[in-house]
């Protein structure tokens, strides 16, 4: 669900930045950074949760 929210926020931000006169390419790059960071945080939280005392492999 967090990735969906991050994607929605990033694309909305891209639209707002484009309407304010920022380069479309710069806006989409910022949106992609937000989406990749959200996906990376999701993957990292899954892998960190499976490591530690009491975890089963």
Chimera marker file (.cmm) of the C-alpha trace (Angstrom):
<marker_set name="trace">
<marker id="1" x="0.000" y="0.000" z="0.000" r="1" g="1" b="0" radius="0.5"/>
<marker id="2" x="2.892" y="2.338" z="0.727" r="1" g="1" b="0" radius="0.5"/>
<marker id="3" x="4.225" y="1.972" z="-2.805" r="1" g="1" b="0" radius="0.5"/>
<marker id="4" x="0.823" y="2.909" z="-4.228" r="1" g="1" b="0" radius="0.5"/>
<marker id="5" x="0.705" y="6.007" z="-2.020" r="1" g="1" b="0" radius="0.5"/>
<marker id="6" x="4.269" y="6.966" z="-2.919" r="1" g="1" b="0" radius="0.5"/>
<marker id="7" x="3.538" y="6.534" z="-6.624" r="1" g="1" b="0" radius="0.5"/>
<marker id="8" x="0.374" y="8.622" z="-6.394" r="1" g="1" b="0" radius="0.5"/>
<marker id="9" x="2.210" y="11.351" z="-4.496" r="1" g="1" b="0" radius="0.5"/>
<marker id="10" x="5.146" y="11.313" z="-6.908" r="1" g="1" b="0" radius="0.5"/>
<marker id="11" x="2.995" y="11.568" z="-10.025" r="1" g="1" b="0" radius="0.5"/>
<marker id="12" x="0.877" y="14.311" z="-8.463" r="1" g="1" b="0" radius="0.5"/>
<marker id="13" x="4.063" y="16.181" z="-7.612" r="1" g="1" b="0" radius="0.5"/>
<marker id="14" x="5.231" y="15.753" z="-11.211" r="1" g="1" b="0" radius="0.5"/>
<marker id="15" x="2.001" y="17.310" z="-12.515" r="1" g="1" b="0" radius="0.5"/>
<marker id="16" x="2.243" y="20.228" z="-10.081" r="1" g="1" b="0" radius="0.5"/>
<marker id="17" x="5.904" y="20.873" z="-10.881" r="1" g="1" b="0" radius="0.5"/>
<marker id="18" x="5.231" y="20.741" z="-14.613" r="1" g="1" b="0" radius="0.5"/>
<marker id="19" x="2.388" y="23.245" z="-14.243" r="1" g="1" b="0" radius="0.5"/>
<marker id="20" x="4.705" y="25.562" z="-12.290" r="1" g="1" b="0" radius="0.5"/>
<marker id="21" x="7.182" y="25.634" z="-15.161" r="1" g="1" b="0" radius="0.5"/>
<marker id="22" x="9.764" y="23.124" z="-13.971" r="1" g="1" b="0" radius="0.5"/>
<marker id="23" x="11.206" y="20.962" z="-16.722" r="1" g="1" b="0" radius="0.5"/>
<marker id="24" x="9.102" y="17.868" z="-17.321" r="1" g="1" b="0" radius="0.5"/>
<marker id="25" x="12.205" y="15.684" z="-17.319" r="1" g="1" b="0" radius="0.5"/>
<marker id="26" x="13.321" y="17.020" z="-13.930" r="1" g="1" b="0" radius="0.5"/>
<marker id="27" x="9.877" y="16.414" z="-12.481" r="1" g="1" b="0" radius="0.5"/>
<marker id="28" x="9.672" y="12.832" z="-13.706" r="1" g="1" b="0" radius="0.5"/>
<marker id="29" x="13.195" y="12.118" z="-12.422" r="1" g="1" b="0" radius="0.5"/>
<marker id="30" x="12.142" y="13.351" z="-8.973" r="1" g="1" b="0" radius="0.5"/>
<marker id="31" x="9.028" y="11.171" z="-9.177" r="1" g="1" b="0" radius="0.5"/>
<marker id="32" x="11.116" y="8.139" z="-10.112" r="1" g="1" b="0" radius="0.5"/>
<marker id="33" x="13.483" y="8.761" z="-7.197" r="1" g="1" b="0" radius="0.5"/>
<marker id="34" x="10.534" y="8.849" z="-4.783" r="1" g="1" b="0" radius="0.5"/>
<marker id="35" x="9.095" y="5.621" z="-6.223" r="1" g="1" b="0" radius="0.5"/>
<marker id="36" x="12.437" y="3.796" z="-6.156" r="1" g="1" b="0" radius="0.5"/>
<marker id="37" x="13.101" y="4.909" z="-2.572" r="1" g="1" b="0" radius="0.5"/>
<marker id="38" x="9.678" y="3.654" z="-1.489" r="1" g="1" b="0" radius="0.5"/>
<marker id="39" x="10.257" y="0.300" z="-3.196" r="1" g="1" b="0" radius="0.5"/>
<marker id="40" x="13.740" y="0.047" z="-1.688" r="1" g="1" b="0" radius="0.5"/>
<marker id="41" x="12.429" y="0.819" z="1.792" r="1" g="1" b="0" radius="0.5"/>
<marker id="42" x="9.782" y="-1.862" z="1.350" r="1" g="1" b="0" radius="0.5"/>
<marker id="43" x="12.350" y="-4.469" z="0.302" r="1" g="1" b="0" radius="0.5"/>
<marker id="44" x="14.741" y="-3.446" z="3.061" r="1" g="1" b="0" radius="0.5"/>
<marker id="45" x="12.054" y="-3.640" z="5.738" r="1" g="1" b="0" radius="0.5"/>
<marker id="46" x="11.151" y="-7.141" z="4.584" r="1" g="1" b="0" radius="0.5"/>
<marker id="47" x="14.741" y="-8.364" z="4.657" r="1" g="1" b="0" radius="0.5"/>
<marker id="48" x="15.589" y="-6.725" z="7.995" r="1" g="1" b="0" radius="0.5"/>
<marker id="49" x="12.485" y="-8.229" z="9.564" r="1" g="1" b="0" radius="0.5"/>
<marker id="50" x="13.604" y="-11.730" z="8.586" r="1" g="1" b="0" radius="0.5"/>
<marker id="51" x="17.052" y="-11.423" z="10.198" r="1" g="1" b="0" radius="0.5"/>
<marker id="52" x="17.699" y="-11.652" z="13.880" r="1" g="1" b="0" radius="0.5"/>
<marker id="53" x="17.063" y="-13.766" z="16.928" r="1" g="1" b="0" radius="0.5"/>
<marker id="54" x="14.141" y="-16.116" z="16.548" r="1" g="1" b="0" radius="0.5"/>
<marker id="55" x="13.884" y="-15.821" z="12.788" r="1" g="1" b="0" radius="0.5"/>
<marker id="56" x="13.462" y="-18.953" z="10.728" r="1" g="1" b="0" radius="0.5"/>
<marker id="57" x="15.066" y="-19.464" z="7.356" r="1" g="1" b="0" radius="0.5"/>
<link id1="1" id2="2" r="1" g="1" b="0" radius="0.2"/>
<link id1="2" id2="3" r="1" g="1" b="0" radius="0.2"/>
<link id1="3" id2="4" r="1" g="1" b="0" radius="0.2"/>
<link id1="4" id2="5" r="1" g="1" b="0" radius="0.2"/>
<link id1="5" id2="6" r="1" g="1" b="0" radius="0.2"/>
<link id1="6" id2="7" r="1" g="1" b="0" radius="0.2"/>
<link id1="7" id2="8" r="1" g="1" b="0" radius="0.2"/>
<link id1="8" id2="9" r="1" g="1" b="0" radius="0.2"/>
<link id1="9" id2="10" r="1" g="1" b="0" radius="0.2"/>
<link id1="10" id2="11" r="1" g="1" b="0" radius="0.2"/>
<link id1="11" id2="12" r="1" g="1" b="0" radius="0.2"/>
<link id1="12" id2="13" r="1" g="1" b="0" radius="0.2"/>
<link id1="13" id2="14" r="1" g="1" b="0" radius="0.2"/>
<link id1="14" id2="15" r="1" g="1" b="0" radius="0.2"/>
<link id1="15" id2="16" r="1" g="1" b="0" radius="0.2"/>
<link id1="16" id2="17" r="1" g="1" b="0" radius="0.2"/>
<link id1="17" id2="18" r="1" g="1" b="0" radius="0.2"/>
<link id1="18" id2="19" r="1" g="1" b="0" radius="0.2"/>
<link id1="19" id2="20" r="1" g="1" b="0" radius="0.2"/>
<link id1="20" id2="21" r="1" g="1" b="0" radius="0.2"/>
<link id1="21" id2="22" r="1" g="1" b="0" radius="0.2"/>
<link id1="22" id2="23" r="1" g="1" b="0" radius="0.2"/>
<link id1="23" id2="24" r="1" g="1" b="0" radius="0.2"/>
<link id1="24" id2="25" r="1" g="1" b="0" radius="0.2"/>
<link id1="25" id2="26" r="1" g="1" b="0" radius="0.2"/>
<link id1="26" id2="27" r="1" g="1" b="0" radius="0.2"/>
<link id1="27" id2="28" r="1" g="1" b="0" radius="0.2"/>
<link id1="28" id2="29" r="1" g="1" b="0" radius="0.2"/>
<link id1="29" id2="30" r="1" g="1" b="0" radius="0.2"/>
<link id1="30" id2="31" r="1" g="1" b="0" radius="0.2"/>
<link id1="31" id2="32" r="1" g="1" b="0" radius="0.2"/>
<link id1="32" id2="33" r="1" g="1" b="0" radius="0.2"/>
<link id1="33" id2="34" r="1" g="1" b="0" radius="0.2"/>
<link id1="34" id2="35" r="1" g="1" b="0" radius="0.2"/>
<link id1="35" id2="36" r="1" g="1" b="0" radius="0.2"/>
<link id1="36" id2="37" r="1" g="1" b="0" radius="0.2"/>
<link id1="37" id2="38" r="1" g="1" b="0" radius="0.2"/>
<link id1="38" id2="39" r="1" g="1" b="0" radius="0.2"/>
<link id1="39" id2="40" r="1" g="1" b="0" radius="0.2"/>
<link id1="40" id2="41" r="1" g="1" b="0" radius="0.2"/>
<link id1="41" id2="42" r="1" g="1" b="0" radius="0.2"/>
<link id1="42" id2="43" r="1" g="1" b="0" radius="0.2"/>
<link id1="43" id2="44" r="1" g="1" b="0" radius="0.2"/>
<link id1="44" id2="45" r="1" g="1" b="0" radius="0.2"/>
<link id1="45" id2="46" r="1" g="1" b="0" radius="0.2"/>
<link id1="46" id2="47" r="1" g="1" b="0" radius="0.2"/>
<link id1="47" id2="48" r="1" g="1" b="0" radius="0.2"/>
<link id1="48" id2="49" r="1" g="1" b="0" radius="0.2"/>
<link id1="49" id2="50" r="1" g="1" b="0" radius="0.2"/>
<link id1="50" id2="51" r="1" g="1" b="0" radius="0.2"/>
<link id1="51" id2="52" r="1" g="1" b="0" radius="0.2"/>
<link id1="52" id2="53" r="1" g="1" b="0" radius="0.2"/>
<link id1="53" id2="54" r="1" g="1" b="0" radius="0.2"/>
<link id1="54" id2="55" r="1" g="1" b="0" radius="0.2"/>
<link id1="55" id2="56" r="1" g="1" b="0" radius="0.2"/>
<link id1="56" id2="57" r="1" g="1" b="0" radius="0.2"/>
</marker_set>
